[in-house]
Amino acid sequence: MSKYCEVCKKGTMSGNTVSHSNRKARTSWAPNIQKVRVMVDGTPVRMNVCTRCLRSGKVERYSKA
């Protein structure tokens, strides 16, 4: 599964994990990506979408009913 949202283009971020003794170690954080069926131009399409876009209503989730 890809690590970026196809709607908002959110991808992995990198930075440092800082310990109590202030030692730094490189790390990365990935967004919560879900593979869902969404409506695009009236047809259902599978897309990788972050949960922020799903929750905020940027995409319309496909339902059979």
C-alpha positions, 0 to 999 in steps of 0.5 A: 500500500502506498504511503500517501493520500491521493486526495490531499497528497499527504505523505510520510514525514521525517524528523527526530525522536528525542529521548529524555537525555536529548539524544536524537534518532531519525524516524518517520511518520506515515499518515493513516491511509485506507484503501476505500472505494470512492465516487469519482465522476459517478463511478466507484474507484479504489483510492488510497485516502487518509482518514482526515479526508474521509472524516472531513468529507473531501471524498464521497464513499461509495455504497451499494445501497 
